[in-house]
Every structure is written in C-alpha cells, then in structure tokens.
Amino acid sequence: MRMPPLVPGSLAIVVVMLTALVLFRSPPTSHTDVAVADLDEAGDTRDRGFWNEEDWSIFETKVSWALGQGLDTLSVGAVMAKIGRSFVGTAYVPGTLEVEGPESLVINFRGLDCVTFVENVFAMSRFVRAAGAGTLLGDRKSAEDFYESILSEHRYRNGQVNGYASRLHYFSDWVGDNHRRGLVRDISRELHGIVDTEAVDFMSTHTDAYAQLVDMSNISLIKGTEERLSAADRVYLPEDRINEVVQEIHDGDIIAATSTLAGLDVAHTGLALWIDGTLHLLHAPLVGEAVQISETSLAERINKIEGQDGIIIARPQDQPRREATSAREG
C-alpha cells in the first residue's frame, strides 16, 4: 500500500496517537464496561462477560424481533445486513474492550466501534440462526453463555480467551483466523486482489498507546503476530478496482478498509449493504458518532479518504446450524 505523506513536528505524534486510540480500542475514559472471570458452581474459573440490564434488554429485543421476522431462515450474511441496520443510531464508543485486569470477554451493545459493531452483528446473527434460539432466549443465563461462546469465536485466536495477545487486534489477522476456522471466506484473492507487501508493526512501535503493552511478555507476543502477518500474503483490492468487482459483493459481506498509515493493516471496518442498486457501507465511524449507512457508495467513500486505499472482503459462512444450548453445560 502507498505510504502517507510525512507530517511535520508534533502533529505527527497527534496523528499517530489518534490512530492508535481510535483504531485499536484504546483505554476508555470511564469504566462503565467491565468484564470478570466467573467462578461457576463447580468451581471452574472461566473468562466470561458481564451483562448489565441494558445490554440484555437490547440483545433480547433484537433477537426476538429477528426471530419474529423469520430471519433465522436466511443466510447469515443476509441476517447480518438486517440486524446491522437495526443498530443504526447506536453511539460510536471507542475503547470498550480495554478494561482493567486480566483479558476477558466484554459485552456491550450500547456503544460500538467499527470492529465491535461487526463482531456483535455477526455473533448475534449466528445466534438467531441457531436451532432452538427462541427457546433458549427464555433462559437468560443459558442465552448469555451461548452468545459469549459465539462472540469469543470471532474476537479471539482459535476462539479462546488466553490473555491480551489472544485478541485479534489486527483486522487482517481477524479475517485470517476466522477464515481458517471456516467462519468467513476471504474472497479478496478470488476477486483478483493484490498482495500487500508493507510490514505490520504499528502496535509494537507505539507501545505507549496501549496500557497492556507495559508488560514485556505481551509485547513479545504482539511482535510475533506482527512478524507472521508481515510475512503472509495479505491480499486486498485496490481502491481503483472496487467498481470492477462490486457486483460480486453481497449484503452482509465484511469490508475492511486498508490503511495507508505505516505499520497498520486496516483503518476501518463495516458491512456491505445494497440500497437501490448501489453498494453502501454500514458501519460505526468516528465521524458521525453513531452507527450509520454511508451517504456515498462504498467505492466513492474509500476513494475520497486519504488514509484508506483499498478493501479486504470477508464473506460470512453458513455453517451447519448449532444447537442453541448453554456453552457451559456439562
């Protein structure tokens, strides 16, 4: 990808820090969102999320609505497009995953950034499509447990919460890990994308932007991830070729806008959404402060933003329907 122009003086520091704060979910200004390690009745310590009443109400309302609309009969991508639209107007809130204490799953539907929007819409859509979802919704704890198991599959390497570095911080890593496990299919290569040869090292070269990177073991693990990503064939579709393949992009496809900032792979994420024959981006942008649908087409939006130069396209996969039971049974 092309490199950005140099920014002189202290402004360069501001640009770098702002990118870190916005794109990588920097520490929040409050501690409204917390996550805890739950000790169940059998004495088994598990990393799980904390649900407040508003989170549960949002979840229950959206899942009930989706089931009532028969969305469970649609492809997962189609469900994502519809559930994603139901989040329009939800506040943009960065940093919700950065909480004090050991890494654990965060549940928050009240405020979303561009990545947590994609993750939660994907996980909620898979919950809706699971066999017996309507029945499970009547058992709050079991429904919460089942949703957590799905969300963890998307957010963490191999679907397992195992410390800060197990979270898929770089979105090209997110796509690759979810692709490897059959949750999405990266179709960027199929659409004749090109290989991104730029090194990935933003986090390890800006450790002061991440509270968890005061721990040298975390830095070492993050560097290992960066080295692997830098050596991999990360394929993206350049911005000037998006219109050539736009008809191959489906509702609900996950769109990752590639970054021109040195060391950073992806600048923004969202969902593909067709409206009246035009492909738009359904996303949670910093500008606008809420989940919204892009006013312009996806191609126009990418082309006019200097810090973005192409897209990665990941298609959610229709897996065999899971049985909607508590992930903690047995």
C-alpha positions as a printed NumPy array, in Angstrom:
array([[  0.   ,   0.   ,   0.   ],
       [  1.173,   3.537,  -0.592],
       [  2.775,   5.393,   2.258],
       [  1.21 ,   8.539,   3.73 ],
       [  2.914,  11.909,   3.402],
       [  5.139,  12.855,   6.318],
       [  3.553,  15.141,   8.874],
       [  5.965,  17.595,  10.492],
       [  6.573,  18.167,  14.164],
       [  4.172,  17.435,  16.978],
       [  1.248,  16.942,  14.595],
       [  2.793,  13.636,  13.55 ],
       [  2.588,  12.454,  17.141],
       [ -1.039,  13.562,  17.358],
       [ -1.914,  11.679,  14.168],
       [ -0.243,   8.503,  15.374],
       [ -1.79 ,   8.641,  18.827],
       [ -5.251,   9.391,  17.463],
       [ -4.984,   6.423,  15.121],
       [ -3.977,   4.194,  17.993],
       [ -6.794,   5.423,  20.199],
       [ -9.476,   5.078,  17.544],
       [ -8.437,   2.007,  15.597],
       [ -7.202,  -0.2  ,  18.379],
       [ -9.791,   0.435,  21.074],
       [ -7.698,   2.456,  23.468],
       [ -8.419,   2.744,  27.203],
       [-11.882,   4.217,  27.838],
       [-12.462,   7.426,  29.741],
       [-14.758,   5.604,  32.153],
       [-15.1  ,   2.086,  33.484],
       [-18.766,   1.574,  32.694],
       [-17.937,  -1.619,  30.815],
       [-16.319,  -4.337,  32.873],
       [-15.596,  -7.994,  32.326],
       [-14.956, -10.547,  35.024],
       [-13.697, -14.083,  35.43 ],
       [-16.717, -16.062,  36.554],
       [-16.448, -18.842,  39.098],
       [-19.291, -21.249,  38.417],
       [-20.887, -23.58 ,  40.92 ],
       [-18.459, -26.367,  40.084],
       [-15.525, -24.111,  40.948],
       [-14.397, -23.806,  37.318],
       [-12.88 , -20.395,  36.561],
       [-13.899, -19.151,  33.109],
       [-13.401, -15.871,  31.304],
       [-16.859, -14.541,  30.615],
       [-18.627, -11.268,  30.053],
       [-20.558,  -9.046,  32.399],
       [-24.048,  -8.22 ,  31.128],
       [-25.851,  -5.237,  32.556],
       [-29.609,  -4.934,  32.262],
       [-29.497,  -2.619,  29.256],
       [-27.213,  -4.973,  27.32 ],
       [-29.564,  -7.876,  27.987],
       [-32.607,  -5.809,  27.016],
       [-31.018,  -4.779,  23.703],
       [-29.98 ,  -8.35 ,  22.964],
       [-33.335,  -9.89 ,  23.865],
       [-35.269,  -7.276,  21.884],
       [-33.177,  -7.632,  18.73 ],
       [-33.107, -11.434,  18.78 ],
       [-36.868, -11.629,  19.424],
       [-37.503,  -9.199,  16.564],
       [-35.229, -11.143,  14.206],
       [-36.906, -14.456,  15.014],
       [-40.332, -12.862,  14.627],
       [-39.315, -11.636,  11.17 ],
       [-38.188, -15.123,  10.169],
       [-34.571, -14.048,   9.75 ],
       [-33.423, -17.43 ,  11.039],
       [-34.333, -18.847,   7.606],
       [-31.947, -16.515,   5.742],
       [-28.233, -16.795,   5.032],
       [-26.018, -15.437,   7.784],
       [-24.9  , -12.553,   5.551],
       [-28.494, -11.537,   4.862],
       [-29.264, -11.691,   8.58 ],
       [-26.231,  -9.511,   9.312],
       [-27.403,  -6.837,   6.887],
       [-30.811,  -6.659,   8.581],
       [-29.615,  -6.853,  12.179],
       [-26.837,  -4.402,  11.346],
       [-29.414,  -1.877,  10.131],
       [-31.26 ,  -2.223,  13.44 ],
       [-28.161,  -0.776,  15.157],
       [-28.237,   2.453,  13.109],
       [-28.105,   5.333,  15.575],
       [-26.221,   3.378,  18.252],
       [-23.457,   5.559,  19.692],
       [-19.885,   5.254,  18.46 ],
       [-17.768,   4.475,  21.539],
       [-14.08 ,   3.506,  21.21 ],
       [-12.09 ,   1.593,  23.773],
       [-14.842,  -0.587,  25.23 ],
       [-12.649,  -3.707,  25.181],
       [ -9.83 ,  -2.09 ,  27.156],
       [-10.695,  -2.837,  30.768],
       [ -8.584,  -3.212,  33.878],
       [ -7.481,  -6.644,  34.984],
       [ -6.89 ,  -9.864,  33.048],
       [ -8.185, -10.122,  29.489],
       [-11.802, -11.282,  29.446],
       [-14.802, -11.083,  27.159],
       [-16.573,  -7.7  ,  27.093],
       [-20.292,  -7.5  ,  26.314],
       [-21.512,  -4.077,  25.198],
       [-24.33 ,  -3.317,  22.739],
       [-24.815,   0.257,  23.999],
       [-21.717,   1.728,  22.36 ],
       [-19.82 ,   0.257,  19.42 ],
       [-16.695,   0.958,  17.412],
       [-16.159,  -0.22 ,  13.85 ],
       [-14.851,  -3.64 ,  14.914],
       [-17.163,  -4.39 ,  17.837],
       [-20.075,  -3.472,  15.558],
       [-19.03 ,  -6.137,  13.042],
       [-18.289,  -8.718,  15.738],
       [-21.564,  -8.291,  17.604],
       [-23.731,  -8.224,  14.479],
       [-22.011, -11.392,  13.234],
       [-22.368, -13.18 ,  16.585],
       [-25.985, -12.09 ,  17.044],
       [-26.842, -13.284,  13.53 ],
       [-25.338, -16.693,  14.231],
       [-27.297, -16.863,  17.498],
       [-30.535, -16.129,  15.608],
       [-29.808, -18.883,  13.071],
       [-29.03 , -21.489,  15.753],
       [-31.586, -24.26 ,  16.191],
       [-33.71 , -23.601,  19.27 ],
       [-32.661, -19.956,  19.656],
       [-36.189, -18.858,  20.55 ],
       [-36.471, -21.406,  23.343],
       [-33.011, -20.61 ,  24.687],
       [-33.864, -16.912,  24.859],
       [-36.278, -17.764,  27.676],
       [-33.348, -18.906,  29.837],
       [-31.271, -15.765,  30.29 ],
       [-28.104, -17.337,  31.694],
       [-28.01 , -20.048,  29.041],
       [-28.649, -17.492,  26.298],
       [-25.853, -15.276,  27.618],
       [-23.457, -18.214,  27.832],
       [-24.259, -19.331,  24.293],
       [-23.83 , -15.829,  22.885],
       [-20.5  , -15.443,  24.683],
       [-19.249, -18.675,  23.135],
       [-20.098, -17.363,  19.654],
       [-18.614, -13.899,  20.199],
       [-15.389, -15.41 ,  21.559],
       [-15.052, -17.447,  18.361],
       [-14.794, -14.224,  16.372],
       [-12.809, -11.997,  18.712],
       [-10.055, -14.341,  19.888],
       [ -7.477, -16.542,  18.22 ],
       [ -8.852, -20.059,  17.914],
       [-11.931, -18.776,  19.753],
       [-10.139, -18.934,  23.105],
       [ -9.579, -16.096,  25.583],
       [ -5.952, -16.573,  26.577],
       [ -4.542, -13.208,  27.561],
       [ -4.297,  -9.849,  25.82 ],
       [ -2.356, -11.161,  22.82 ],
       [ -5.027, -13.78 ,  22.073],
       [ -7.373, -10.997,  20.974],
       [ -7.242, -10.466,  17.205],
       [ -6.082,  -6.836,  17.327],
       [ -5.049,  -6.515,  13.673],
       [ -8.083,  -6.951,  11.453],
       [ -6.199,  -8.798,   8.716],
       [ -5.368, -11.296,  11.472],
       [ -9.06 , -11.345,  12.453],
       [-10.012, -12.187,   8.866],
       [ -7.293, -14.811,   8.544],
       [ -8.141, -16.578,  11.805],
       [-11.891, -16.566,  11.139],
       [-11.212, -17.767,   7.569],
       [ -9.023, -20.622,   8.784],
       [-11.785, -21.823,  11.099],
       [-14.477, -21.61 ,   8.415],
       [-16.418, -18.704,   9.924],
       [-15.728, -16.416,   6.958],
       [-14.201, -16.804,   3.5  ],
       [-11.704, -14.162,   2.446],
       [-12.715, -13.576,  -1.185],
       [-10.178, -10.809,  -1.872],
       [ -7.92 , -13.178,  -3.819],
       [-10.874, -14.594,  -5.778],
       [-11.651, -11.042,  -6.89 ],
       [ -8.076, -10.711,  -8.206],
       [ -6.724,  -8.586,  -5.394],
       [ -3.031,  -7.863,  -4.965],
       [ -0.572,  -8.665,  -2.176],
       [  0.101,  -6.005,   0.446],
       [  3.869,  -6.014,   0.962],
       [  4.021,  -3.417,   3.742],
       [  5.253,  -4.567,   7.148],
       [  2.803,  -4.685,  10.058],
       [  4.289,  -3.287,  13.271],
       [  2.111,  -0.421,  14.481],
       [  1.416,  -1.765,  17.97 ],
       [  4.986,  -2.732,  18.823],
       [  6.293,   0.617,  17.574],
       [  3.695,   2.599,  19.553],
       [  3.622,   0.699,  22.83 ],
       [  2.874,   3.847,  24.815],
       [ -0.594,   3.908,  23.217],
       [ -1.562,   0.566,  24.784],
       [ -1.787,   0.149,  28.548],
       [ -1.328,  -3.627,  28.29 ],
       [  1.98 ,  -3.249,  26.451],
       [  3.813,  -2.218,  29.597],
       [  4.05 ,  -6.   ,  30.002],
       [  7.091,  -7.192,  28.035],
       [  5.558, -10.633,  27.537],
       [  2.618,  -9.019,  25.733],
       [  4.995,  -7.005,  23.547],
       [  6.862, -10.17 ,  22.61 ],
       [  3.656, -11.973,  21.664],
       [  2.374,  -8.998,  19.664],
       [  5.693,  -8.797,  17.804],
       [  5.341, -12.465,  16.927],
       [  1.91 , -11.788,  15.446],
       [  3.264,  -8.809,  13.507],
       [  6.142, -10.832,  12.069],
       [  3.747, -13.538,  10.928],
       [  1.376, -11.018,   9.326],
       [  4.25 ,  -9.194,   7.625],
       [  5.462, -12.449,   6.084],
       [  1.989, -13.558,   4.976],
       [  0.367, -12.889,   1.603],
       [ -2.222, -10.371,   2.758],
       [ -4.397,  -9.721,  -0.274],
       [ -6.517,  -6.61 ,  -0.781],
       [ -8.433,  -4.979,  -3.611],
       [ -7.032,  -1.53 ,  -4.536],
       [ -9.481,   1.364,  -4.395],
       [ -9.398,   1.972,  -8.152],
       [-10.648,  -1.57 ,  -8.81 ],
       [-13.582,  -1.743,  -6.394],
       [-16.151,  -0.785,  -9.035],
       [-14.862,  -3.556, -11.317],
       [-15.977,  -6.249,  -8.861],
       [-18.745,  -4.503,  -6.945],
       [-21.419,  -6.865,  -8.298],
       [-19.574,  -9.774,  -6.653],
       [-20.014,  -8.267,  -3.172],
       [-23.075,  -9.406,  -1.21 ],
       [-25.205,  -7.9  ,   1.537],
       [-23.538,  -8.6  ,   4.869],
       [-20.041,  -9.172,   3.49 ],
       [-17.461,  -7.841,   5.942],
       [-15.491,  -4.94 ,   4.484],
       [-12.091,  -3.918,   5.866],
       [-10.669,  -0.653,   4.514],
       [ -6.906,  -0.998,   4.186],
       [ -4.699,   1.682,   5.721],
       [ -2.022,   3.944,   4.266],
       [ -0.504,   4.541,   7.711],
       [  2.891,   2.886,   8.092],
       [  2.691,  -0.354,  10.065],
       [ -1.103,  -0.506,  10.109],
       [ -3.032,  -3.044,   8.025],
       [ -6.66 ,  -1.898,   8.326],
       [ -8.091,   1.536,   9.072],
       [-11.824,   0.823,   9.267],
       [-14.406,  -1.963,   9.057],
       [-18.093,  -2.347,   8.268],
       [-20.687,  -4.37 ,   6.377],
       [-21.673,  -4.274,   2.718],
       [-25.227,  -3.08 ,   2.143],
       [-27.045,  -2.759,  -1.178],
       [-29.639,   0.033,  -1.437],
       [-31.441,   0.766,  -4.718],
       [-28.69 ,  -0.781,  -6.82 ],
       [-25.799,   0.983,  -5.047],
       [-23.367,  -0.684,  -2.651],
       [-23.012,   1.266,   0.601],
       [-21.084,   0.71 ,   3.832],
       [-22.997,   0.002,   7.057],
       [-20.555,   0.954,   9.793],
       [-19.699,   2.699,  13.058],
       [-17.451,   5.629,  12.084],
       [-15.789,   8.146,  14.373],
       [-17.101,  10.933,  12.141],
       [-20.852,  10.976,  12.7  ],
       [-20.583,   9.485,  16.195],
       [-23.069,   6.657,  15.568],
       [-23.698,   3.531,  13.518],
       [-24.829,   4.694,  10.093],
       [-25.101,   3.909,   6.389],
       [-22.62 ,   5.735,   4.182],
       [-24.167,   8.526,   2.133],
       [-21.979,   7.698,  -0.859],
       [-21.188,   4.346,  -2.432],
       [-18.522,   2.128,  -0.881],
       [-16.122,   2.821,  -3.754],
       [-16.628,   6.587,  -3.537],
       [-16.105,   6.555,   0.212],
       [-12.828,   4.626,   0.038],
       [-11.508,   6.761,  -2.82 ],
       [-12.128,  10.074,  -1.084],
       [-10.478,   9.136,   2.236],
       [ -6.735,   9.726,   2.06 ],
       [ -5.906,   7.247,   4.812],
       [ -7.586,   4.307,   3.038],
       [ -6.512,   2.724,  -0.242],
       [ -8.496,  -0.467,  -0.779],
       [-10.595,  -3.185,   0.808],
       [-10.448,  -6.735,   2.109],
       [-13.718,  -8.65 ,   1.662],
       [-14.645, -11.484,   4.029],
       [-17.873, -13.397,   3.391],
       [-19.658, -14.845,   6.466],
       [-20.209, -18.56 ,   6.003],
       [-23.401, -20.535,   6.551],
       [-22.177, -23.269,   8.849],
       [-24.297, -26.226,   9.953],
       [-26.804, -24.876,  12.453],
       [-25.565, -25.132,  16.021],
       [-27.856, -26.389,  18.737],
       [-28.671, -23.373,  20.895],
       [-27.707, -24.725,  24.31 ],
       [-25.639, -23.285,  27.11 ],
       [-21.936, -23.353,  26.308],
       [-21.286, -24.2  ,  29.971],
       [-23.421, -27.297,  30.261],
       [-21.66 , -30.47 ,  31.248]])
